[in-house]
Amino acid sequence: MSYMLEIRNIHKTFNKGTINEKKALDGVNLNLNPGDFVTIIGGNGAGKSTTLNAIAGTWLVDDGNIIVDGTDITRLPEHKRAIYLGRVFQDPMTGTAATMSIEENMAIAARRGEHRGLGWGISRKEREEYKRQLKSLNLGLEDRLSSKVGLLSGGQRQAITLLMAAAKRPKLLLLDEHTAALDPKTAAKVLEISDRIIEENHLTAMMVTHNMKDAIAHGNRLIMMHEGRIIYDVSGEEKKKLHVSDLLAKFEEASGDEFANDRMMLG
């Protein structure tokens, strides 16, 4: 079976040769099957967001290859990768145009990659489709198509951004701590919407999170990173049985004395 994503031995060092040199990715290898929903956890600077940025093309990797559904995108600039990827960021302000209406934002997402603007208007059929999608969120947004997105709450914006990111059924959906800026109740709602959108559209997804409980509760596979490497990869039934204490133990085991020492220093 062919993979939806192949990451082959990627490396990335920032500020090479300076006093601020930081090895962010140190030989990351990862294969995702179509339909995999992978959660990624790890401490600060572990390489979680750096991995997502490498896939998205925010900057190019130093070595290695990134292959999406058989196409090597390693050297493609960020804008040329957009046809393969959907992405939701941590900041609810990113990913939508605040001064435009909900329906205009959704139309832009739906027409991504087509060479024409919005000058020709939004058809009744499109409007009905946007209403249907918004209704599924249960946030009362289906009656607010002409509302400016900037007036919405963070949770409402993230929910719309999820719909937009999934609009063209991307090969890969990247969720970069997309609930971190939300209160716990709203975060839980956005995660529930994420699960449903991924499932209904049969998407392959990666979600970076700081929340170990969320990492265990969502997706079919969990990856832990430390110092730019993947140190733990668990899926299926084994993942379902995990507890936060198991992950903490794994982390301690993989990072040796460091984690214990860090904790002692912090303690």
Helices and strands as residue ranges (DSSP letters): E 5-14, E 22-32, E 37-42, H 48-56, E 63-68, E 71-72, H 78-81, E 85-88, H 102-110, H 124-135, G 141-143, G 149-151, H 154-166, E 172-176, H 184-200, E 205-208, H 212-217, E 221-226, E 229-235, H 236-240, H 244-254, H 257-266
